[in-house]
Every structure is written in C-alpha cells, then in structure tokens.
Amino acid sequence: MKKLFTFISALLSMFAVVQMSAAADLVFNVTVPTPTYECWVVGNFNNWNNNQYKMTKVDDTHFTITIRESEIVPGLTEIKYKYLSGGGDWAYVEKDADGNEIKDRVYTDGNDVVQKWALVYNPNVEPIPMTVTIIAQVPADVIELYIVGTFNNWTIPTDTTKMTFLEANESGKVFSATFFTVDANKLQFKFCAGPAWDYEQTQGANYTYPDPTQNTAAVIVESFKKIYDPTKVGDVTIIATVPAGTERVWIMGSHLGWNWANLQEGTMNPDGTFTFVVPDVMSFEYRLYNWYEPEFGYPEVGEADPNKELPNRTAQYDPTNPANNTINITVWGWKQPAPNAVPNIFFDRYQVKTVNRTITINNVTSGVELFDVMGRQIEKANVRGTYTTKTLTNGIYILKVDGITAKIAVK
C-alpha cells in the first residue's frame, strides 16, 4: 500500500510540474494598426533577439503566438517585451500614438494594442540603397549639430556624424550631412546639439526620409534638451561608497552612449570606495553596476524597494568651481550579488561571452572543452585564439579552457 501511495504521489507531482509548466508559457495576443503585414515579439525572455519570434496572423489587425516555458530565459522576475512590424531591425519597433518612444511592456496577460509603428515593414517593397543629404534648420544657440539614426545603428553621436555648418539666417542656423543608407525606405534619424544623448532633440518621434526618389531632404528642429558648449566641458570625478564586500563596479551612462560595449570599470581605492573619471563632459546621466553580464542585469538599487532599479543619476561639470567636479555618492545596494571572485579572473582572462545560446572564448592558448552538468563532454577543440561553440540549449555547462574550469549559464 505504501508503494502504491508513493507511486500515486509521484504521478501527482509530475502532473503538478506539467501544469506549472503550461501555466508558465507566454501567450501574446496583439491588436495592430493597418496596414501591418508581419508582427514580431521580442523581450528579455529571449535576450532581446528581435529576429526570433514571428507571430501568427489571425486577421488584418490581430496576431498571436505562444512561447513555451522551455524557450524562456530562466530566472526572470518579470517579463519585459515589445512588438515590431518586421524582424531583425529596431526600425520597425512600436511607438505611442504620437510616434514617441514607449517603455518596455511588462507581461501580465499578453493582450495588447499597438498604437503605431515607427515604420511598417512591407515584404513587397524592395530596398533602396542611396546616398542622401540632410539639411537641418536649428535654433541660433546651437553650436554643434550631430545626426544619428538607422544608418549608423543609433550609436552615440561622434565626429563621424557631426554635421557641417552652412549658414546663419533669421531663423537660426543651418547644418548639413551627407551619408549612405542601405534602404531609404526605412531611414530614420534624429539630431543632437552635442556629442551625447543628453543633447538630443526634444521632439520624441524620429524623422523619416520623406521621398526616396529624391537624394536631399530638409527638416526643421525646433528645440533640444540641452545645448552643448565646448567651452564649458571638463572632467568629472565620481567617488562611490558601495556595500561591503563589493569587489568590482562599472559605470554606464549617456556619455558612453548607453552602449554596453563602452562599459567602464572603476578603480578600487584602499578604503573600499571606487573612483570613476568621466572626461570632457558638460552634463550626463549614469548608473552603477556590480557585474557586466548580462547587459544591465546588476544595477544599483535603493532601500525603499531593493527589487526596483533606481532612476539614472545625473552630473554636471562646473567650470566656475573645480571643487564641484568631484562628486561623492553612496550606493545602498545591488539588485543581485555578483558572481564570486574566482570566476571573475577566468571570465576576464578569456573574455567569455554568451550570445544567442553560443559561448565565445578569447585568448585561448591550448584548448577548449565543454561538458554538461552530468560531466558528459559536448565539445572539444585544440585551438589558439578565439573559439565559438555550436548553438546550445538553455542550461548550466562546465567550461574548461587551457585546463582552467568554470561554470557558465547559457540562456
């Protein structure tokens, strides 16, 4: 009788697991504007891969998809996501009714309405590669003007996207830029009155190229969040007091283009604080992190809600008082603890990255071996330099590089 009870309990447990798994599937049902030819969904559940989940068309204004729990990145406390009208390009991302950026959606029941697309992907329209010239009329107090957009993958404004001053007139100043775009149909752009996102236009909606049959377009930009003045820039030093036991800290911000590839690590001081020097800035927003992978996964948090990310910090260079350019801040806590120090050395040495369920290892001197958690060998290669594994399933793996071993999660 006891064996029968045990067997029944096991079956009930298996049934419970199956029920829980089904309940954890993500179901998306979305109403879209017309015309919409395709609809895609992307989020932290698939590491923001915008070319993975194409939804099924129900009718001209409705699309649906079910994503199984086994395909979802494990360990998430909430699901964030967005819709696109075409796969593989953020040019097709959803916007609000006025064409402005929207925050990431947070999953509740997956029943949503898209107000507007940045661009509508049309599979029947051929790309139009061409060189275009953009002429911009801006306010008179603008000193430098930069253009960014789909043509440069929305990277931070730099000298390569700095526009040429043409003239001053009764309406302000005129600048121009000439560049190549692979498809004028989906060309979007915006302007910054300085070499950082802090100086972007106040208009939220991006400009789109008005007529692909013409190679020149003129626009008017009415205002900017801030105006960059190269005579009022300098270095800002941040000294951060952090929670006890913090071994490493990084800074990310508008001065780095919010581009994770530009992440900057701080210098640890003898008293346990960390120093960051931000060069040649007028003003910027930033945030601190206690680990660098995955992107934005280990931010600072506040005492009021340790599970909620804090708003970005702000700082400004003061050309009149040098003492104000050293800023002391205190980090109350981190959203989650960083991996321990031993793997840090391993991952730093080999610059190990996981992208799209593959593992890339750099600086290999003799060989790479990969095992599952049961100790079964999956891959082995005698290589020098860089090695990338085949596409793997989600899970924990044992990675052995040049005889040094560490665990790694693939999501």
Secondary structure, 3 states (H helix, E strand, C coil): CHHHHHHHHHHHHHHHHHHHHHHCCEEEEEECCCCCCCCEEEEHHHCCCCCCEECEEEECCEEEEEECHHHCCCCCCCCEEEEECCCCCHHHEEECCCCCCCCCEECCCCEEECCEECCCCCCCCCCCCEEEEEEEEECCCCCCCEEEEHHHCCCCCCHHHECEEEEEECCEEEEEEEEEECCHHHCEEEEECCCCHHHEECCCCCEECCCCCCCEEEEECCCECCCCCHHHCEEEEEEEECCCCCCCCEEEEHHHCCCHHHCEECEECCCCCEEEEEEEECEEEEEEECCCCCCCCCEEECCCCCCCECCCEEEECCCCCHHHHEEEEECCEECCCCCCHHHHHHHHHHCCEEECCEEEEEEECCCEEEEECCCCEEEEECCCEEEECCCCCCEEEEEEECCEEEEEEEC
